Amino acid sequence: MKSTLSAALVAGLAFGIALSPASAQTKWDLPTAYPANNFHTENVMQFAADVDKATAGKLKIQVHPNASLFKAPEIKRAVQGGQAQAGEILLVNFENENPLYGFDGIPFLATSYADAWKLYKAQKKPLEDLLAKQGMMLLYTVAWPPQGIYANKQLNSVEDMKGLKWRAYSPATSKIAELVGAQPVTVQAAEVSQALATGVIDSYMSSGATGYDSKTYETIKKFYDTQAWLPKNAIIVNRKAFDALDKQTQAAVLKAAAEAETRGWKLSQEKNSWYYAQLKDKGMTIVTPSPELMAGLRRVGNVMLAEWQRKAGPEGKEVIAAYRAQQ
């Protein structure tokens, strides 16, 4: 009897050992800076659910919305250093680190979804190479809706922007403030509502999505629809974390990422008009900018493009040429 039990125990242990690699579960943290009901976050959550389903629970990705795990500027470093296996970043936030990150933050270089996609195609390979040097890889990107200006002040020209307490969340938005004489104040997405309510800022440039998410309509009643640029969020992953997955799981992640990219760009475009409708419903006026204001903003864009090209050097010129070759 004893020997039978021992044999059964040994067999059971062997069976358990044999099963353990197949049944082992990997968990990833994926921080993002945006609310759970933002379309970017919803898309990321769908991506995580798709990976879970495709791997039969082998890879679980825990999404942490609204800067609850890391603040927006901290997410890239967290992924790079392995504190989080993956994360969502706004690329333009990191332009000071490398100009390539700021390519889609140049005003009036690409003002439609079609042009923003061409910009992405031109930027993708250099961006992937840059991330690879930093121990990361790109899973997918999704564009924000076109950027406009939130301000209560009547803006007939860029001269009217002088003195505005302007939310700056990236080098590009800080530069705009500098060129128009506004006062830049660093405020991240999760802090916009409080900054407006307390008078820390009285204006900023972003999409209809940010205005809706942050309830900007409670303090600002005008959105100038300048459609200046479409910055991108990127889902990045720590390369070592990705390489530690088996080939089948890696393939599932890449497939889910490709689907999330297609879905996310489509969703962004569809939601843009919805956000405008919601802002109007909440009492905000969507203003068609005057020709004078647009002309002034385009001059600002030309200055910023020239400056970006100087900083980016030959590689930047190649990316610009690749983009314009698609026009």
C-alpha positions, 0 to 999 in steps of 0.5 A: 500500500505504502509503495503504491502511494509513493508511486502515485505521489511520484507520478503526480509530482512528475505530472505537475512538473510536466504541466507547470511550464504550460500552466505558468502565468505571466503578468504585465503592468501597463500604466496609462495617463488617461481616464478609464472612459477615454477611447485610448484607454478603452482600446488598451483594455480591449488589447489586454482582453484580446491577449488574455483570450488568445493566450488562454490566460497565459499572459495577463495585462493589468491596465492602470488608467488615469496616472494611477501607477505612474504619472505621464512623464514617468511611464516611458522610464518605468517601461525602460527600467522594467518597473512596468512591462508595458505602457502608453505614452504620448510621444511628443512628451519626449521631444527633448530626449530625441527630436524624433519623438516630437515629429507629430507635434509640429503644428500644421505639418499634418492636419488630417487623419490621412496625413497623420497616418502618412506621417506615422509611416514615415516615422515608424522605422526610425521610431522603432530603431530609437526605442530598440536602442533604449531596450524597448519596442513599439507595439502600436500607435493611435492618433488623438483627434485634431488639436484646437485651442480652449480659451474664453478670451476672444482670439482673432489673431495670435497677438490675442494669445499674449498673456494667456496662462497656457497649459504646456504638456510637451516641448511643442506646446511650450514652444507655442506659448513662447512664440505667441507670448503666452505663459506656459504652465506644465499640467498633465492630463490628469490634472487639467480639471483642477488646474482650470478650476483653481485658475492655474491655467486659463487656456490650452491646446488639445483635442475634443477628447481632452476637453470632454474628459477633463470637463473643460466646458465647466470653466471654458466656453470656446473651442477654436477648431484649428485642427493644428496637428494629431499627436500619437499615443504609443504602446511600448513594451520592455524588450526583455519582458517581450523576449521572455514570452514564448513564441506563441504568446509573442505572436498573440501580442503582436496580432492583438497590437495590430488589431488595436492599432487599426481599431484605435485609429478608426475609433479616434476618427469616429469619436472626434465628431462625438466629442464636438457634439458633447462639448456643444451639448455642455454649453461650449461653442465650437469656433471656426478660427479667423483667417488672421488667427490661422495665418499666425498659427501657421507662421508659428508652425513654420518656425517650429518645423525649421527648428525641428529640422535643425535639431533632428539633423539628417535623420529628421530630413529623411523622415520629412522627405519620406512623409512628403513623398507620399503627398 
